[in-house]
Amino acid sequence: MAATPNMESSTVAGGAKRSRSLPSRVVPPIELPASVEELSRKAAALLGWNGIVLPETTVLGRKICVVARLRTDVHAERIAMGMGPVVDRATVDTWTWPELAATAPAPAAEIIGVLAVARHWRTAMASAVPFARYGEAAMVLPSPAVLTEDYVGNCLPRARAYGLAIVAADPNAVTDLDLEGHNERMILDEDPVSRLVNEIVYDQLLRGTELPAEVD
């Protein structure tokens, strides 16, 4: 008669194998030490961006906070012409056509800089880079995110290449400049994208929901 396999020993052996597969350590996600609005105000003051820190909004699919000022003379002229903010992309696109450029309204917002506040540098960089082509841009990150090998080896070289500044916020929301931006990058001339962004910012400025930059 054939011997019956020892089911108990098989079960134990299998259990021993499974017991060696330990779950990986769960690392809690890095959180922002304060609200996006508070960190934006502090970052703008640290960078010396003298303007109105607008609430976070989604522009071209990216979440950003814009620091800007209203060009009061242009605003007054546009109001006299009955031309408020225009945020329809198709309409704004026509303003750069040669046959319509002479009649297009002047930009009524002066954009000082664009801030991208995020928990991880990749998210912040994806939001900030499109706007760095037109002017000053910076990332605001929690300090634990700037203390990693990934940040040093991958983020810093890219940030320098794009001319981005980096502001780090510690657990008490105290901000420090981790990387200065620079103006050696190529800045694009006015185009349909920059005009649309200016109109969106103009609209935000007129809504009166601005947040003044903090001054330490």
C-alpha positions as CSV (number, residue, x, y, z in Angstrom):
1,M,0.0,0.0,0.0
2,A,1.3,3.4,-0.9
3,A,2.2,5.6,2.0
4,T,-0.1,8.5,2.7
5,P,1.8,11.9,2.6
6,N,2.2,13.6,6.0
7,M,-0.3,16.5,5.5
8,E,0.6,18.0,8.8
9,S,4.3,18.3,8.0
10,S,3.5,19.7,4.5
11,T,1.2,22.4,6.1
12,V,3.9,23.3,8.6
13,A,6.6,23.5,5.9
14,G,4.3,25.7,3.7
15,G,3.5,27.8,6.7
16,A,7.2,28.3,7.4
17,K,7.8,29.5,3.8
18,R,4.9,31.9,4.0
19,S,6.0,33.2,7.4
20,R,9.3,34.4,5.9
21,S,7.5,36.8,3.5
22,L,7.3,39.8,5.8
23,P,5.2,42.9,4.8
24,S,7.2,45.9,3.8
25,R,7.5,48.8,6.2
26,V,4.7,51.4,5.7
27,V,6.2,54.9,5.5
28,P,3.7,57.6,6.4
29,P,3.3,60.2,3.6
30,I,5.0,63.6,4.1
31,E,2.4,66.3,4.9
32,L,2.5,70.0,4.4
33,P,3.2,71.8,7.8
34,A,0.5,74.5,7.1
35,S,-2.1,75.4,4.5
36,V,-1.1,76.2,0.9
37,E,-2.2,79.8,1.4
38,E,0.0,80.3,4.5
39,L,3.1,78.7,2.9
40,S,2.6,80.7,-0.3
41,R,2.5,84.0,1.6
42,K,5.7,83.1,3.6
43,A,7.5,81.9,0.4
44,A,6.6,85.1,-1.5
45,A,7.9,87.2,1.3
46,L,11.1,85.1,1.6
47,L,11.7,85.4,-2.2
48,G,11.1,89.2,-2.1
49,W,8.1,88.9,-4.5
50,N,6.3,92.1,-3.7
51,G,2.7,91.6,-4.8
52,I,-0.6,90.0,-4.0
53,V,-0.5,86.3,-3.3
54,L,-3.5,84.9,-5.0
55,P,-5.3,81.7,-3.7
56,E,-4.3,78.4,-5.3
57,T,-6.0,77.8,-8.6
58,T,-5.7,75.4,-11.5
59,V,-4.2,77.0,-14.6
60,L,-3.4,74.8,-17.7
61,G,-4.1,71.8,-15.5
62,R,-1.5,72.8,-12.9
63,K,-2.2,73.9,-9.3
64,I,-0.3,77.1,-8.6
65,C,-0.4,80.3,-6.5
66,V,0.4,83.4,-8.5
67,V,2.0,86.5,-7.0
68,A,0.8,89.5,-9.0
69,R,-0.1,93.2,-9.1
70,L,-2.8,95.0,-10.9
71,R,-1.7,97.5,-13.6
72,T,-4.1,100.2,-12.5
73,D,-3.6,102.4,-15.6
74,V,-4.3,99.5,-18.0
75,H,-7.2,98.3,-15.8
76,A,-8.8,101.8,-16.0
77,E,-8.4,101.9,-19.7
78,R,-9.9,98.5,-20.2
79,I,-12.9,99.4,-17.9
80,A,-13.5,102.5,-20.0
81,M,-13.5,100.3,-23.1
82,G,-15.8,97.8,-21.5
83,M,-13.2,95.1,-21.7
84,G,-12.9,93.1,-18.5
85,P,-11.0,89.9,-18.1
86,V,-11.4,87.4,-20.9
87,V,-10.7,83.8,-20.0
88,D,-12.0,82.1,-23.1
89,R,-9.0,80.5,-24.7
90,A,-10.2,80.7,-28.2
91,T,-10.8,84.4,-28.0
92,V,-7.4,85.1,-26.4
93,D,-5.7,83.1,-29.0
94,T,-6.8,85.6,-31.7
95,W,-5.1,88.5,-29.9
96,T,-1.7,87.4,-31.1
97,W,-2.8,87.1,-34.8
98,P,-1.0,89.8,-36.9
99,E,-4.3,91.2,-38.2
100,L,-5.8,91.6,-34.6
101,A,-2.7,92.3,-32.5
102,A,-3.1,96.1,-32.8
103,T,-6.6,96.0,-31.4
104,A,-6.0,93.5,-28.6
105,P,-6.3,94.8,-25.0
106,A,-3.1,95.3,-23.1
107,P,-2.2,92.8,-20.2
108,A,-3.7,94.2,-17.0
109,A,-1.8,92.0,-14.6
110,E,1.8,92.1,-13.7
111,I,2.9,88.6,-12.7
112,I,5.7,88.7,-10.2
113,G,6.1,85.0,-9.9
114,V,4.4,81.6,-9.7
115,L,4.5,79.2,-6.7
116,A,3.8,75.5,-6.7
117,V,3.2,74.1,-3.2
118,A,3.3,70.3,-2.9
119,R,4.4,67.5,-0.7
120,H,6.7,66.0,-3.3
121,W,9.2,67.8,-5.6
122,R,8.0,65.9,-8.7
123,T,4.5,67.2,-8.3
124,A,5.7,70.8,-7.6
125,M,8.1,70.7,-10.5
126,A,5.5,69.5,-12.9
127,S,3.3,72.5,-11.9
128,A,6.0,75.1,-11.9
129,V,8.0,74.4,-15.0
130,P,5.5,75.5,-17.6
131,F,5.4,78.9,-16.0
132,A,9.2,79.2,-15.6
133,R,9.3,79.7,-19.4
134,Y,7.7,83.2,-18.9
135,G,9.2,84.5,-15.6
136,E,10.0,83.7,-12.0
137,A,8.8,80.4,-10.6
138,A,9.4,78.5,-7.4
139,M,8.5,75.3,-5.6
140,V,7.5,75.2,-1.9
141,L,8.2,71.8,-0.2
142,P,8.1,70.4,3.3
143,S,11.6,70.1,4.8
144,P,11.5,66.2,5.0
145,A,11.1,66.2,1.2
146,V,14.4,68.0,0.7
147,L,16.4,65.7,3.0
148,T,16.4,62.7,0.6
149,E,18.9,61.3,-1.8
150,D,16.2,61.5,-4.5
151,Y,15.9,65.2,-4.0
152,V,19.6,65.8,-4.0
153,G,20.3,63.6,-7.0
154,N,17.3,64.2,-9.2
155,C,15.4,67.4,-8.1
156,L,18.3,69.9,-7.6
157,P,19.9,69.4,-11.0
158,R,16.5,69.8,-12.8
159,A,15.5,72.8,-10.7
160,R,18.8,74.5,-11.6
161,A,18.3,73.7,-15.3
162,Y,14.8,75.2,-15.2
163,G,15.8,78.2,-13.1
164,L,13.4,77.3,-10.3
165,A,13.8,78.5,-6.7
166,I,13.0,76.1,-3.9
167,V,11.6,77.1,-0.5
168,A,11.6,74.5,2.3
169,A,9.1,74.7,5.2
170,D,10.0,72.9,8.5
171,P,7.4,71.2,10.7
172,N,6.6,74.6,12.3
173,A,6.0,76.2,8.9
174,V,9.2,78.2,9.2
175,T,10.4,78.8,5.6
176,D,14.0,78.8,4.4
177,L,15.5,79.3,0.9
178,D,17.0,76.0,-0.2
179,L,17.8,77.0,-3.8
180,E,17.9,80.4,-5.4
181,G,16.3,80.8,-8.8
182,H,18.3,82.4,-11.7
183,N,17.6,84.3,-14.8
184,E,20.0,82.6,-17.1
185,R,17.3,80.5,-18.7
186,M,15.6,81.6,-21.9
187,I,12.4,83.5,-21.3
188,L,9.7,83.2,-24.0
189,D,8.1,86.3,-25.6
190,E,4.3,86.9,-25.2
191,D,2.2,84.2,-26.8
192,P,-1.3,82.9,-26.5
193,V,-0.5,80.9,-23.4
194,S,1.0,83.8,-21.5
195,R,-1.9,86.1,-22.5
196,L,-4.4,83.5,-21.3
197,V,-2.6,83.2,-18.0
198,N,-2.5,87.0,-17.6
199,E,-6.2,87.2,-18.2
200,I,-6.9,84.5,-15.6
201,V,-4.7,86.3,-13.0
202,Y,-6.4,89.6,-13.9
203,D,-9.8,88.0,-13.2
204,Q,-8.5,86.7,-9.9
205,L,-7.2,90.1,-8.9
206,L,-10.6,91.7,-9.5
207,R,-12.4,89.0,-7.4
208,G,-10.8,90.5,-4.3
209,T,-9.8,87.2,-2.7
210,E,-6.2,88.0,-2.6
211,L,-3.9,87.2,0.4
212,P,-1.2,89.8,1.3
213,A,2.3,88.4,1.4
214,E,3.7,88.1,5.0
215,V,6.6,90.3,6.0
216,D,8.6,89.0,8.9
